[in-house]
Amino acid sequence: MSSNGVYAFTKPNRESITLLAGLGVEGDVHAGVTVKHRSRIAQDPTQPNLRQVHLIHEELFAELRGAGFDVSPGELGENVTTGGIDLLALPVGTLLHLGDEAVVAVTGLRNPCLQIDNFQDGLLKQVVGRDGTGAVVRKAGVMGVVVAGGTVRPGDPVTAELPAEPHRPLERV
């Protein structure tokens, strides 16, 4: 669990975070009803904030270690690190139940930026690439909005509730 009240790439790990319905992570600089990312504010500050919570699957860290990068939870700016759920394969609208109360609706894929290379040179190519057909593959986690608030702690169960079909694949948000 991580959050940060100032603009910074990494986020410190916490014993718990509080998710606020319709806003995001309490005390996090990206919390809010409208966009909080600088580039999106410049485009249109009235856009809805579809990036209230950033989740990354812990399996990505093992993959990055195998490629020679030392990355730990919170260092890629995520609020929640999950395990055992293929976040990238979830459809738009999947409800992620975090702990006893909190629910996050998945809105799309994180679109990593050059700050990742500033953190560790060459890391961006590890989290954004192309598949065999040339399509862009983004692996830096998913973004979501808080549907139901609550406190989330390390080790809390995370379960996925798929939306009604037809499922829409995740796109960058």
N, C-alpha and C positions, 0 to 999 in steps of 0.2 A: 504494500500500500504506500503510495507516495503522493505528495502534493507540494506545491510551492506557491507562495503568495507574491513572488516577483517573477519577471520574465527571465528565465534561465533555461538552458537546454535540459539539464538533468534535474531530477527531483529527489529530495531526501526521502529515505524510507521512514515510515511511521508505524507505530503500534496499531493504529487504526485510522481510517478516514471516514468522514461522514458525507454521504451522498444526499443532496438536496433536490427534491423533485422539481424538474423543469429548469434547474440551474447548473448542476454539476457537483464538483467536489468542493465542500466548504473550505474557504481559505485559499483555493487555487486561483491563480491569475486568469485561467481560462474559463472560469465559471461565469454563467450568465445566460440570459434568454437570447441575446443577439451575439453575433460573432465577436470573438476576443482575440483572434490571431491577427497580427498586425497587417499582413498582406490582404486578408479578407476585409478588414475594417477599411483599408484604403479603397477597395473595390466598391463596397456598399455596407456601411455600418449598420444598416437595418436588417441584414440577412439573419435568418434564424441560426442559432448556434447548434449545429449538428455534431459538434466536436466537444461536448461537455466532459466526456470521460474517454480516456485512451487506455485500451487494454492490449497487452502483448502476451502471447503464449510463451511459457518458459522454454519450450522446445527450441525457440529461435536462438536463445543464448547458447545452447549446446551446439547448434549448427554454426553459429559465429565463432565459437571456440575452435571448432574443427577447421575453420578457415584462418585461424591464427589471430582472432580478435578476442580481447578480454572485455566482455560487457556483462554488467550485472543488472538486476532489476532496478528500475528507476532511472538508469543512465541514458535511456533513449526517450525519456520524457513521459513515460507511461504512468498512469495512476494505479493500475491494477495489473498484476501478473497472474496469469492463469496457467493451469496444467491439465493435460488430458482432453482438451477441447480444441478441435481444429477451427479456430476462430476465423481463419481466412476463407473457409469453405461455407460458412454460415450465410444464409440469405438475409437480405435487408429485412428489418422488422423482427428478427429473432430477439426474444426476451431472454436476457441473461439474469438469472436469479443469483444474487451474491449474498451469502449468509442467510439470516432469518427474514430480512425485510426488504433489502434494496433490490431494485429491478432496473436494468439498463436495456434500452431498445437499441439494437445495433443499426447504425445509419450508413456505414460504409467503411472503406479502407483508409488507413492513414496514408497521406501522400507525403513521404519523407522529403526533406529539403537538404540543402547543402550544409546546414549546421551539423549534420551527421558526420560529414567529412572533417569539419572543424574539430569535432570531438575525437575521432580517430580516422586518420587519412585512409581512404579506400573503403571505408565502411558503407558508404552510400551504394556502391556497386553490389554489396552483399545483400542489401535489403530491397533493392530495386533492380530488376533485370528484365530479360526477355525469355519467353519460352520458345519451343521449337518452331512455332508458327510466327514468331516475331512480336507477339502480343506482350505488353508490359505486365510484369508480375511484381506486385507490391507485397512485401513480407513484414512490414514494420507495424503490424497490428491493426486493430479495428477501432473505430470511433463510435460513440453512442450518446444517447440522451437519457437522463435519469427520469424514469417513469414513476418509481416509488423510492422514496428516500430511506435511509437507514445507515447504521454503522457497519463497516466492513473491516475485518481483521485478517491478517495472514492466517492461512489454513482454513478459512471459511469455505464451505462447499460452493461451487459454481455449477449451475445447471442451465442448460439451454432449452428453451421452449420455442419450437419452430412456428412461424406464422402459417396461416392457411395458404394452400397452393393456389395459383402457381407461384413458385418462389422466384424472386428476382436476385440475381447474383450481385455481390457487393461491387461497387465502383468507388473510386476515390472521392472523398468529401473534404 
